[in-house]
Amino acid sequence: MRVEERIAIRAKAASLRLWLMEKGIEVLESKVIGRCGMLTIARPLPADLAGNVTLVHENVGGLTRRTWAARLGGCYVNWREC
């Protein structure tokens, strides 16, 4: 991946982060995975923003937890149950 592409992805993620924060959603982490930004949020997206949410079951160290992911603004947004 070229440097310009990585910068563009980070800028898109930063823009989405600000937009989510304006809506009152706490963003815990922001990173680049592959060719897409990934933002982890503290709680579920509001119903009006959660159009295409996918439920994923993670198995880590014998424990299972549910994780939700959605595509928003060209980035992935995910959150986990506590």
C-alpha positions in Angstrom: 0.0 0.0 0.0 1.3 3.4 -0.9 1.8 6.1 1.7 -0.8 8.3 0.1 -3.4 5.5 0.4 -2.6 5.0 4.0 -2.9 8.7 4.7 -6.3 8.8 3.0 -7.6 5.9 5.0 -6.4 7.5 8.2 -8.0 10.8 7.3 -11.3 9.0 6.5 -11.2 7.2 9.9 -10.4 10.5 11.7 -13.3 12.2 10.0 -15.6 9.4 11.0 -14.3 9.5 14.6 -15.1 13.2 14.9 -18.6 12.6 13.4 -19.3 9.8 15.9 -18.1 11.8 18.8 -20.4 14.7 17.8 -23.2 12.2 18.0 -22.2 11.3 21.5 -20.6 7.9 20.7 -17.3 7.2 22.6 -14.6 5.9 20.2 -12.1 3.7 22.1 -9.7 2.8 19.3 -9.0 3.7 15.7 -6.6 1.7 13.4 -6.0 0.7 9.8 -6.6 -3.0 8.9 -5.8 -3.9 5.3 -7.2 -1.1 3.2 -9.9 0.0 5.6 -10.2 2.0 8.8 -11.5 0.2 11.9 -13.0 2.1 14.8 -14.0 0.4 18.1 -16.8 2.1 20.0 -17.9 1.7 23.6 -21.6 0.9 23.0 -23.9 0.0 20.1 -24.6 2.4 17.3 -28.0 4.2 17.6 -30.8 2.4 15.6 -30.8 5.1 12.9 -27.1 4.5 12.1 -27.1 0.7 12.4 -28.4 -0.3 9.0 -26.3 -3.3 8.2 -25.0 -4.7 11.4 -23.4 -8.2 11.5 -23.2 -10.3 14.6 -19.9 -12.2 15.0 -19.1 -14.8 17.8 -15.5 -14.6 18.9 -13.8 -17.5 20.6 -10.8 -16.5 22.6 -9.1 -18.8 25.1 -12.2 -21.0 25.4 -14.5 -18.0 26.1 -17.1 -16.9 23.6 -18.3 -13.3 23.3 -20.5 -11.5 20.8 -19.1 -8.7 18.6 -21.1 -6.5 16.2 -19.7 -4.8 13.1 -21.1 -2.3 10.7 -19.8 -0.5 7.7 -20.1 3.3 8.0 -18.5 6.1 6.1 -16.0 3.8 4.3 -14.8 2.3 7.6 -15.7 -0.6 9.8 -17.2 0.2 13.2 -17.3 -2.5 15.8 -18.3 -3.0 19.5 -18.3 -5.9 21.9 -20.4 -7.1 24.7 -18.9 -6.7 28.2 
